[in-house]
Amino acid sequence: MATIQISVDDSMKAAADSLFASLGLDTSTAVRMFIVAALENDGIPFAVIRNSDRKPNAELREAMEDIRLGCNLHGQFCNAEEAVRSLLED
């Protein structure tokens, strides 16, 4: 078995340990889960984007609203609440 060592700030380690403990995991197990997910996805298992405080431009906001409004097309719902409401209306 191989060992991987990484260096992180003490406060980051403490916060990660606390978070993972609240999920019933230790940090080593959480890191192993990340590696397994990366291998299964053949890449980083989440979107890697720049952290930006910019708000979506008008075109993106409009597209997002179109998607939100279109969720109910073809029997799809935006959330469980909408699905239950549609069942109760029938």
N, C-alpha and C positions, 0 to 999 in steps of 0.2 A: 504494500500500500504506500502511495506517495503522500507527501505533506506539502501543502501550499501555505506560504506565509505572506501576509500582506500587512502593510502599515497604515493605520488610520489614527486620527486624532482620538485622544482618550474619551472626550465627550461623545464623539460619534460612536465609538465602540460601546459605551455605556447605554446610549440611546438605542442602538441596534439590539444589544442584549436584552434590554427591557421590552422592546417591541416584539422580538421573536419569542421571548418567554411568555408574553401575553397571548401568543398564538400557539403555545404548547411546544415550541421548538427551541433548540439552542442555536447559536449563531453558526456553528459548523454545519449543522443540518440544513439551515437556510441557504448557506453558500453552496452546499452540495445540490440542493434543489435547483438553484439557479443554474449550475453547470449542467445538470441533467436536462433542464428545460432548454438551455441553449443548444445542446447536442440534438435534442428532439426537433427543434425548430431550425436547425442548421444555421443559427445566427443568434443575435441577441433576442431574448424572448419578450421584448417590449420595444416600443418606438423610441428611437434615439433622436431627440430633437434639441435645438437650442432653447434654453430657457429665455423666454422673451415676455416682456410686460406689454407688448403691443397687442392691441385689440384687433379682432378680425376686421378686415375692410368690408365695405358695404356689399361687394360681390360675394364674399365668403358668407357673410351673415344671411344674405338672401338665399344662397344655396343651402345653408344649414336649415333655414326655415322651410324651404321646399321639401327637404328630406323629412323634417319633423311632420309637416302636413301630409306628406305622402306615405307615412308609415302604415296607414290604414288601408292602403291599396292592396289588392290581391290577398286579403285575409291577414295581413300583417298588422301588428299593433306596436305602438311606440313603447308601451309599458304594460305591466300586468293589470293595472287599474283599468286601462282602456279595454283590454280583453274581457275582463269580468263585466264591465259595464255593457259591452256588446252582447254578452250572454243574457244579462238581465233584461235588456230591451226587447229581446225576441219573444 
